Amino acid sequence: MTEPLVLVEADGPVLTVTLNRPEKRNATNAEILCRLLDAWKRLDADDTLRVAILTGRGPVFCAGMDLAEIGRLRAGVQDNEWIVRLQDEPGISLAAYLKTYRPTKPIILAAEGVARAGGTEILQGTDIRVAGESAVFGVTEVQRGLFPMAGSAVRLRRQMGYAVAAEMLLTGADIPAQRARELGLINYVVPDGSALAKAREIADRIAANGPLAVRAILATLRETECLPEAEAFGIEEALGREVMASKDAVEGPTAFLEKRPPNFVGA
């Protein structure tokens, strides 16, 4: 049987989501978009999962949307279940790219090689990012007369500064991994081939923490972006009080005093 174009594997509390179309540079098509959204919804729905890793199989993380698939969608082709689903539910594309749907649990990016167009667009919807030292990032849609619909024209300037974002978006030029780290677009640059291992190390640390606290902190980061400080503090306090009133908030300090690992239950 042919492998799915997105591999989704749960290992304890960590869900690893792997783009699995290396012969096409992991360019996204209807199947990949549908399976990505299904993976994000699984992450939210499964209480045993606490964090996800997004990566790609092969030497390229993701070359963006398959341009041939764009043509097929425009032509109304309906020759497989995935493209039919995408046409019936047009919101899937942007949700899969983490623009209109963001799970309530963290997603860590592990990128090797090229991340262009959609490959850099989806990056901006993740929370912590690791790249191999040879990785490059670029929002290249403008070179094809296209618009980066998955959020880069808004998000990129907020994540790395206006002038650099403008240059990337208007020229379509790549930036190397080390430069991306200096600009704050990614967290870590690691030797080629070790991005996934570093991402797993970070995921394990997150998974060991109180799940309610993790989700509340993540929600605070997202919901307070660009708000005035006083308004942001109101959101922070409301989310924080729920955590501080939980059983986990009792268990954490108790476990510390008893010199044992905490047994967080997410309540």
QUIMO-V278581 format. One record per residue. N is the residue number from 1. D_CENTER is the distance of its C-alpha to the mean C-alpha in whole Angstrom. Layout:
BEGIN
n & d_center
N & D_CENTER
N & D_CENTER
END
This chain:
BEGIN
n & d_center
1 & 28
2 & 26
3 & 22
4 & 19
5 & 17
6 & 14
7 & 15
8 & 14
9 & 16
10 & 16
11 & 18
12 & 19
13 & 17
14 & 14
15 & 12
16 & 11
17 & 10
18 & 12
19 & 12
20 & 16
21 & 18
22 & 19
23 & 22
24 & 21
25 & 18
26 & 15
27 & 16
28 & 15
29 & 17
30 & 18
31 & 18
32 & 14
33 & 13
34 & 15
35 & 14
36 & 10
37 & 11
38 & 14
39 & 11
40 & 9
41 & 13
42 & 14
43 & 12
44 & 13
45 & 17
46 & 17
47 & 19
48 & 19
49 & 15
50 & 14
51 & 11
52 & 8
53 & 8
54 & 6
55 & 9
56 & 12
57 & 16
58 & 18
59 & 19
60 & 16
61 & 13
62 & 13
63 & 16
64 & 14
65 & 16
66 & 19
67 & 22
68 & 24
69 & 22
70 & 22
71 & 26
72 & 26
73 & 25
74 & 27
75 & 30
76 & 29
77 & 29
78 & 29
79 & 29
80 & 27
81 & 25
82 & 22
83 & 23
84 & 25
85 & 22
86 & 20
87 & 24
88 & 24
89 & 21
90 & 20
91 & 17
92 & 15
93 & 14
94 & 12
95 & 11
96 & 10
97 & 8
98 & 7
99 & 10
100 & 12
101 & 11
102 & 8
103 & 9
104 & 12
105 & 10
106 & 8
107 & 5
108 & 6
109 & 6
110 & 9
111 & 11
112 & 15
113 & 17
114 & 16
115 & 13
116 & 15
117 & 14
118 & 12
119 & 10
120 & 10
121 & 9
122 & 6
123 & 5
124 & 7
125 & 5
126 & 3
127 & 6
128 & 8
129 & 8
130 & 11
131 & 13
132 & 16
133 & 19
134 & 20
135 & 17
136 & 17
137 & 15
138 & 16
139 & 16
140 & 19
141 & 20
142 & 23
143 & 24
144 & 25
145 & 26
146 & 22
147 & 20
148 & 17
149 & 16
150 & 12
151 & 13
152 & 13
153 & 17
154 & 16
155 & 13
156 & 14
157 & 17
158 & 16
159 & 14
160 & 17
161 & 20
162 & 22
163 & 24
164 & 21
165 & 19
166 & 22
167 & 23
168 & 20
169 & 20
170 & 24
171 & 24
172 & 21
173 & 22
174 & 20
175 & 19
176 & 19
177 & 17
178 & 20
179 & 20
180 & 16
181 & 16
182 & 20
183 & 18
184 & 16
185 & 13
186 & 12
187 & 13
188 & 15
189 & 17
190 & 18
191 & 21
192 & 20
193 & 19
194 & 18
195 & 14
196 & 14
197 & 17
198 & 15
199 & 12
200 & 14
201 & 16
202 & 14
203 & 13
204 & 17
205 & 17
206 & 15
207 & 16
208 & 20
209 & 20
210 & 21
211 & 18
212 & 20
213 & 20
214 & 16
215 & 15
216 & 18
217 & 17
218 & 13
219 & 15
220 & 17
221 & 15
222 & 13
223 & 17
224 & 19
225 & 17
226 & 20
227 & 23
228 & 26
229 & 26
230 & 29
231 & 27
232 & 24
233 & 26
234 & 27
235 & 23
236 & 23
237 & 26
238 & 26
239 & 23
240 & 24
241 & 27
242 & 26
243 & 24
244 & 28
245 & 30
246 & 28
247 & 29
248 & 27
249 & 28
250 & 31
251 & 30
252 & 28
253 & 31
254 & 34
255 & 32
256 & 32
257 & 36
258 & 36
259 & 35
260 & 33
261 & 29
262 & 28
263 & 27
264 & 25
265 & 25
266 & 23
267 & 26
END
